[in-house]
């Protein structure tokens, strides 16, 4: 054996001897000295770091959702709104200004402004709501002479689904209560009239759909209705809106909540003996956020508030069981072979953090997991301010492959509002918890 090999062997056995002497459970508790490499840091985040993430998103969206009207043929900007017609469109960049996803984004901007004190978030929502208010009046005038012509504000003036009405309505009411001076009441009342009086319902009053499948419940529709009803109850003082919101939560849950798992199925079809038990992550997010939004405005002694609170606790407990080791949740929550999805994780982060902040659930039990969840979400925001790994819009599926293979994209609008809400609520949690 040559000299070099002898030296290497001496070093090798010396290392083993040193480890056996100095790092054992007898002389130094192993879990205190062996380094652990986490996929996502479980440490408590810092408010200033969260604010950087939120501003990064705000700056990206401000640049890529301009409140500018153009002619789609000439591409020229339209400054005189009395000249609008069927060719008038909002300048297309990355996202639309009128969608339920953007209703969540407007609400997220308002909450981010509240906790950071930065008026860039407020201005984003206020400026675009003022723009939409002016467009509403311009196209109302256009319709008088062109009643059957399609135009960009058609879904606002004539909602055709809960997607058209609920999230935008809730965000506009929040903006009014926040101090927005734009005249939004015409849109608010129009949206609410659709939810309360025009959307298809089952005989027991449960909001339902007849397209693309007849007599179906989509879990998504809890969020497309309940927060708007809750906010309208607070805005007007009329408790009929609270009563309808509570009824929706209870009657959806009676049909769609799997008590054993603590999760909701995505869809329920009247007439089926066995309903498709696919626990799609984002739909469960819409459900838990609907409970949080309703509890936020309900008086403490309101009838059946206790039932809503009980549902929230059961659902949060169920969700907690399925959080992955890196802090995120899977596209199909109970299927670890499905991909990890950002928008749902962000919604859970916001909802659970708010439930802790309001004292509805135990902070000791859920605070560590919600910090881990936020750290995972923050890792999904790239340097441009884009939110990665968000599932595109998704209908009802009747086989798991449908959910497994839904694409993800940074241009999926569903991710941005939830991340803003999540970050803002985590800052509140950091400020509240000792």
C-alpha positions, 0 to 999 in steps of 0.5 A: 500500500502506497503512502498516499493511501495510508494517509487517506485511510488514517484521515478516514478513520480519524473522522469516524473516531471524531464523530463517534466521540463528539456527535452521539446521543450520549454526549450531544443530543443528535437532533440539536446538532445534525443540520436539517435541510427543509424544502421550504423554510418553516421559520416565521416570515418577516413583514418587510419581506412579505411587503416586497413580494406584494409590491413586486406583484402590484408593480407587475399587474399595474404595468400589465392591466392598463385602464386604457380603452382602444379601438380593436381595429385601429389600435388607437386609444379612445379618450371620448367615451361618447364614441364607444361601440362594439369595437371598443376594447380594454387594451389587451396586455396580460389580464382582463379587468372584468372577471371574477378572478380580478374581483379577488385581485381588487380585494387583495389590493385593498387588504394589502394597502390596509396592512402596509399603508402603501397607497399604490395598492389602493390606487390600483383598485380605485383607478380601475373601478373609476375606469369601469364606472365611466365605461358602464355609463358609456355603454348604457348610452350605447345600448339605447341605440344598439340594444342587441350589439355585443360589447365589452361591458355586456357581462357587467350590464347583463350578467349571465352567470355567478362568475360575472357577478359575485366576486366583482360585486364583493370587491366593489362593496369593499372599495366603497366601504374603504373610501372609494368615491367612484359611483359603483352602486349601479353595478353593485345593485345590478350584480346583486339583483342577478345573484338574488333574483335571476340565477337558477336555484333548486326548489330549496333555494340553493344556487345551482347551474344548468350548464354544461350539466343540468341541475348541478352544484359547483363548489366554486359558486359558494365564492361567486355568491356568499361573499357578495351576499355577506358584504351586501348585508353589511352595506345595506343593513338588510339581513335577508342577504346574511340569511341567504348566504348562510343558507347557501353554505349550509345547503351546499355543505349538506350535499358536498362536504365529506365529513370523514376527510374534512374536504368538499367534493368539487361537483354534485349532480342531482339524480346521481346515486354516487357523486364524483368525489374529487376534492379539487384544491382551488374549489375547496379554497373558494369554500373555506374563503366563503366561510371566512368572508361571511363570519367577518361580517356576521354579528356574533349572536346571529342565527346559525352563525355557530353552524358556519363557524363549526363548518369552518373548523371542520374544514380547516382541520381537514385541510391541515391533514393534507399539507405537503412537506414543502407547505403547499397543497396538491391539485387534488388535495388527497392525491399526493401524485397530483401536482402542487398548486399555488392559488389554492395554497394561497387561499388556504393561507389567507383563510387560515391566517384570518381565522387565527387573527379573529380567534376562530381557530387555535393559533397554537395548532395552525400558526406554524403550518400557515407560516410554512404555507406562506413561505411556500407561496412566496417561493412561487412569485418570480422576480417579475412579480408573476405567480407560478404554478397556478392551475388554469380555469377548471370545470367539473371532472368525472375522472382524476386525469382531468384534474391531473393534467390541467395546465399551469401558467403565470398568465392564469389570473386565479393566482394573483388575488389569493397571493395578495390576500395571503401575504397581507393577512400573514402580516396581520398575523405577525403583528397580532401574535407574540 
